[in-house]
Amino acid sequence: MNTISSFVPRLTINLLVAAFATIAIVTPPVAFAETVAVRFGQLVTGKGTVIQDAVVLIEKDRVTAVGSGAAAVPAEARLIDLRPLTGIPGMIDVHTHMTFYWDKTPGSKPWTQLGTLNSAVTVFLAQENARKTLESGVTTVRDLGSWDGNDLAMRDLIERGAMVGPRMFVSGCGLHITSDPFRPGVTRPDPCRADGVAEVQRAARQQLAAGADWIKMYGSTGSDQNVTGFETFGYEEMKAATDVAHRAGKRIAIHSYGPDGARDAVKAGADSVEHAVDIDDATFNEMVKRGTVYVPTVDHNRYYIDHKDEFGYDQAVVDRLNGYILRNAETLRRAIKFHVKIAMGSDAVFTGFGENTGDLSWFVKAGMTPAQALDSATIVGAELLGKATELGIVAPGAFADLVAIDGDPHKDIAAVLRVKWVMKGGKAVVDKR
């Protein structure tokens, strides 16, 4: 009995030790988020302050704290020392066409090649546009027009981490009126062609069902070679599209090169009006009242002129574009005087990516301070996207989107063109130091 009684406790103890050892082996270690500290010579926070010798603490994809000096750097943090560069929030371009890619095949032109490449090939090649956008310090875009769901695919690939690019808010294809005659056997179904209220409602709902974040509507004529600005959709159709978007908790951008489309877009409740010139005082007052954002996109016509040989534009086209730029800049000047909300949008296409922030110099020329111009590319854009607490600022809880530039953008807005380093969502994606 004594032998057996002494053996049983020892057996029990041995079994328990073995069990605990097994648990220790199979239980994964607790993962602690690494703290990253990014240090700048100074930091424009987007919250109305500039911090000298700033330190931004980051865990995963979010900012956790903002401080100053060596004491603000935790001992266990991984330090990225970017002094003496200036830090600013990742910028937001609220008007791009990211999937408009041109491969520069000899003899080809951008517009004639558009849509001829397989969609999968287009999305893959458009990574170049995404990379150039990040290199300009833009970490978020609102993409206003694509086809065949290419923009939705690109957005989702970036979100999955399968593609490097800016955070994308997309609209699918833009709603537009019938503008071509019907040709049997030639005319193809077009999901965004809509005439009348019922068709507008259908087209808008289909884009939302496909996963669009925004509705885009072409409220007037106007493009690279056509600066006429004749209103296409009327007020009732614009109101129908706006109501569909807003009922779904989404927003709508309405393109108008002319004042009539802009007037009806504002009246209909559009969240932003793109491009418009010659806007009247009453419409400006209504924009202020409603908080409608004006996206002037002045610089995109300068881009067309500078790249006229690529596009094959003759002097007549250049003259029309120059005339429109003058009207666009004057309308911008008046919008600033009326205190209309203005956001930076490049309307970037093809080889225009990397020039995303060109409108900021136009904003300063038209009467903004450099600080106000930078706000248009950060906090105003974030507000337009409904992400005012997450984008366009450097503050606890916001996405860790940071840009290091050479110079002080509050003294010289051209400093934003000297991008040296970019972080998006806590990951460094550009380093030109």
GUFIMAR-65606 format. One record per residue (C-alpha): residue in one letter; z, y, x. Coordinates in pm, whole numbers, padded with zeros to 5 digits, always signed. Each point is the difference from the previous one (the first is absolute). Layout:
residues N
AZYX
...
END
This chain:
residues 433
M+00000+00000+00000
N+00088+00242+00272
T-00334-00064+00172
I-00196+00051-00320
S+00196+00311-00103
S-00059+00162+00338
F-00371-00082-00010
V-00073+00157-00342
P+00109+00358+00086
R-00196-00016+00323
L-00310-00119-00191
T+00040+00279-00255
I+00035+00262+00271
N-00307-00129+00182
L-00208+00010-00319
L+00111+00356-00071
V-00086+00112+00353
A-00344-00158-00031
A-00058+00168-00336
F+00093+00345+00129
A-00219-00053+00304
T-00292-00083-00228
I+00063+00315-00205
A+00006+00208+00315
I-00334-00141+00105
V-00189+00045-00331
T+00145+00337-00111
P-00232+00279+00120
P+00155+00292+00184
V+00057+00319-00194
A-00286+00246+00072
F+00101+00357+00059
A-00258+00278-00036
E-00079+00167+00329
T+00078+00370+00011
V-00275+00212+00152
A+00074+00354+00117
V-00292+00241+00036
R+00080+00318+00192
F-00211+00319-00020
G+00013+00338+00171
Q+00018+00140-00352
L-00053-00141-00347
V-00151+00161-00310
T+00176-00197-00271
G-00201+00110-00304
K+00336+00085-00157
G-00013+00363+00106
T+00169-00049+00337
V-00106-00033+00364
I+00237-00201+00221
Q+00006+00050+00376
D+00036-00309+00223
A-00028-00208-00316
V+00082-00369-00032
V-00134-00208-00289
L+00166-00338-00061
I-00209-00271-00164
E+00066-00348-00132
K-00298-00207-00112
D-00238+00243-00176
R+00249+00272-00101
V+00181+00295+00153
T+00377-00053-00002
A+00124+00320+00166
V-00117+00320+00167
G+00209+00163+00274
S-00020+00193+00324
G+00074-00062+00366
A+00098-00300+00208
A+00313-00063-00206
A-00222-00079-00303
V-00157-00299+00182
P+00204-00318-00065
A+00071-00212+00306
E-00170-00305-00154
A-00314+00186-00117
R-00344-00040+00153
L-00095+00350+00112
I-00347+00150-00021
D+00027+00328+00186
L-00286+00233-00093
R+00142+00322+00141
P-00125+00270+00034
L-00247-00078-00284
T+00056+00135-00351
G+00059-00242-00283
I-00138+00052-00350
P-00012-00226-00307
G-00302-00227-00032
M-00266+00209-00170
I-00169-00076-00332
D-00372+00039-00066
V-00036+00007-00379
H-00378-00035-00014
T-00183-00266+00201
H-00271-00262-00046
M+00127-00256+00248
T-00261-00268-00072
F-00298+00233+00056
Y-00104-00154+00330
W-00320+00050+00200
D-00080-00235+00287
K-00242+00245+00172
T-00287-00247+00008
P-00294+00187+00157
G-00222+00146-00269
S+00265-00026-00271
K+00179+00283-00184
P+00353-00013-00139
W-00082+00053-00367
T-00296-00240-00008
Q+00204-00275+00165
L+00298+00045-00236
G+00043-00303-00225
T-00260-00213+00179
L+00249-00194+00210
N+00193-00292-00144
S+00337+00115-00137
A+00197-00224+00235
V-00198+00139+00294
T+00056+00355-00125
V+00378-00041-00024
F+00018-00165+00341
L-00207+00271+00171
A+00189+00278-00178
Q+00299-00085+00218
E-00156+00248+00241
N+00044+00275-00261
A+00361-00107-00049
R+00073+00006+00373
K-00151+00347+00045
T+00203+00125-00296
L+00324-00118+00160
E-00105+00160+00329
S-00021+00336-00180
G+00368-00029-00098
V-00073-00097-00361
T+00213-00295-00108
T-00070+00014-00375
V-00319+00064-00197
R-00105+00032-00359
D-00342-00164-00010
L-00218+00142-00276
G-00299-00220-00051
S-00147-00330+00111
W-00186-00291-00163
D+00038-00373-00063
G+00377+00025+00057
N-00042+00065+00372
D+00273+00266+00006
L+00243-00228-00184
A-00069-00277+00252
M+00053+00233+00294
R+00325+00135-00148
D+00133-00350-00055
L-00098-00124+00346
I+00183+00293+00158
E+00306-00062-00217
R+00001-00367+00108
G-00015+00098+00365
A-00337-00173+00038
M-00170+00329+00084
V+00127+00309+00183
G-00051+00320-00192
P+00161+00278-00199
R+00193-00069-00319
M-00260+00020-00279
F+00015+00114-00362
V-00336-00085-00154
S-00208+00079-00309
G-00270-00266-00008
C-00331+00149-00106
G-00015+00351-00143
L-00078+00056-00366
H-00340+00167-00045
I-00257+00072-00271
T-00339-00166-00038
S-00242+00179+00233
D-00287-00247+00035
P-00255-00122-00256
F+00028-00358-00121
R-00244-00229+00179
P-00018-00359-00131
G+00071-00252+00272
V+00108+00273+00241
T+00299+00175-00158
R+00317-00184+00098
P+00336-00002-00181
D+00220+00283+00126
P+00371-00030-00084
C+00066+00369+00049
R-00296+00144-00189
A+00137+00148-00322
D-00135+00228-00274
G+00232+00119-00272
V+00371-00042-00058
A-00002-00372-00081
E-00198-00094+00310
V+00219+00220+00219
Q+00309-00175-00134
R-00156-00342+00068
A-00108+00088+00353
A+00337+00153+00088
R+00188-00300-00137
Q-00221-00240+00192
Q+00073+00177+00329
L+00373-00014-00069
A-00029-00368-00093
A-00172-00062+00333
G+00301+00145+00177
A-00094+00364+00061
D+00287+00238+00080
W-00193+00307-00119
I-00288+00086-00229
K-00285+00199+00157
M-00237+00191-00227
Y-00316+00190+00092
G+00027+00306-00224
S-00305+00178+00138
T-00306-00039+00214
G+00049+00064+00370
S-00027-00201+00318
D-00127+00030+00355
Q-00338+00153-00090
N+00073+00113-00355
V+00240+00294-00031
T-00097+00096-00358
G+00332-00082-00169
F-00132-00048-00355
E+00265-00148-00229
T-00070-00360-00101
F+00294-00142-00195
G+00140+00238-00261
Y+00360+00081-00081
E+00043-00280-00257
E-00124-00262+00246
M+00221+00136+00278
K+00296-00002-00238
A-00074-00361-00095
A-00001-00113+00363
T+00313+00200+00076
D+00185-00149-00295
V-00092-00355+00104
A+00127+00063+00352
H+00321+00171-00102
R+00088-00258-00266
A-00023-00265+00272
G+00225+00202+00230
K-00295+00084+00227
R-00169+00325+00098
I-00349+00145-00004
A-00213+00208+00237
I-00301+00185-00140
H-00291+00102+00221
S-00162+00331-00088
Y-00218+00212+00224
G-00013+00276-00260
P+00251+00207-00201
D-00077-00144-00345
G+00092-00355+00091
A+00311+00128+00177
R+00108+00197-00305
D-00034-00299-00234
A+00159-00235+00253
V+00310+00219+00018
K+00012+00039-00378
A-00032-00378-00038
G+00304-00054+00225
A-00159-00124+00322
D+00247-00045+00284
S-00243+00139+00255
V-00333+00183+00005
E-00234-00074+00290
H-00240+00243+00173
A-00044+00265-00269
V-00122+00353+00077
D+00000+00324-00203
I+00310-00103-00197
D+00098+00282-00238
D+00339+00170-00010
A+00101-00159-00331
T-00060-00348+00139
F+00200+00080+00313
N+00288+00120-00219
E-00018-00321-00200
M+00001-00206+00321
V+00318+00175+00111
K+00159-00057-00340
R-00089-00369-00009
G+00048-00074+00369
T-00364-00110+00038
V-00091-00056+00364
Y-00316+00153+00146
V-00176-00205+00269
P-00267+00239+00136
T-00160-00228+00266
V-00164+00297+00175
D-00051-00175+00331
H-00206-00292-00131
N-00306+00222-00043
R+00051+00126+00356
Y-00007-00367+00100
Y-00336-00052-00173
I-00146+00301+00181
D+00128-00110+00340
H-00140-00351-00059
K-00323+00110-00169
D-00214-00202+00241
E+00183-00321-00089
F-00063+00066-00369
G-00351+00137+00043
Y+00077+00336-00166
D-00250+00284+00036
Q+00080+00371+00021
A-00016+00043-00379
V+00284-00249-00042
V+00200+00170+00276
D-00046+00339-00166
R+00124-00134-00334
L+00303-00156+00166
N+00082+00321+00188
G-00022+00196-00323
Y+00237-00243-00171
I+00246+00019+00290
L+00026+00377-00045
R+00074-00038-00371
N+00241-00286+00069
A+00193+00201+00258
E+00021+00302-00229
T+00128-00214-00287
L+00259-00147+00236
R+00109+00352+00101
R+00053+00094-00365
A+00183-00325-00073
I+00246+00079+00279
K+00062+00346-00145
F+00069-00156-00342
H+00245-00248+00163
V-00193-00303-00122
K+00112-00330+00152
I-00254-00098+00264
A-00030-00338+00172
M-00203-00102+00303
G-00303-00216-00077
S-00284-00070+00241
D-00250-00176-00229
A-00065-00206+00314
V-00303-00229-00002
F-00187-00198+00267
T+00050+00170+00339
G+00245+00258-00139
F+00309-00211+00056
G+00212+00140+00279
E-00076+00350-00128
N+00237-00048-00296
T+00216+00307+00064
G-00282+00255+00031
D+00095+00186-00318
L+00328+00121+00152
S-00173+00265+00210
W-00184+00122-00311
F+00335+00027-00180
V+00138+00227+00272
K-00316+00211+00007
A+00031+00044-00376
G+00358+00130+00016
M+00246-00285+00040
T+00253+00001+00280
P-00030-00297+00238
A+00319-00140-00153
Q-00149+00018-00350
A-00317-00167+00121
L+00199-00288+00148
D+00191-00030-00329
S-00332-00045-00180
A-00062-00306+00217
T+00348-00143-00046
I+00235+00094-00283
V-00265+00123-00246
G-00207-00313+00050
A+00309-00218-00043
E+00092+00179-00321
L-00355-00047-00133
L+00028-00374+00068
G+00338-00016-00174
K+00167-00097+00329
A+00193+00316+00087
T+00308-00188+00124
E-00193-00258+00204
L-00297+00177+00160
G-00068+00335+00166
I+00356+00040+00125
V+00224-00134+00276
A+00328-00080-00174
P+00222-00301-00070
G-00170-00234-00245
A-00351+00124+00070
F-00268-00215+00157
A+00010+00020+00380
D-00333+00181+00025
L+00013+00223+00308
V-00256+00189+00207
A+00051+00148+00347
I-00219+00300+00081
D-00039+00232+00297
G+00109+00347-00110
D+00181+00179-00279
P-00187-00024-00334
H+00210+00282-00147
K-00147+00234+00260
D-00349-00148+00035
I-00137-00236-00265
A-00256-00127+00254
A+00289-00194+00157
V-00050-00267-00269
L-00333-00081+00164
R+00179-00103+00320
V+00142-00330-00123
K+00161-00211+00272
W+00190-00270-00187
V+00022-00130-00357
M+00248-00227-00177
K-00064-00138-00348
G+00272-00189-00185
G+00209-00044+00313
K-00285-00136+00214
A-00173+00197+00274
V-00372-00011-00080
V-00139+00266+00236
D+00106+00088+00353
K-00214+00247+00198
R+00266+00111+00246
END
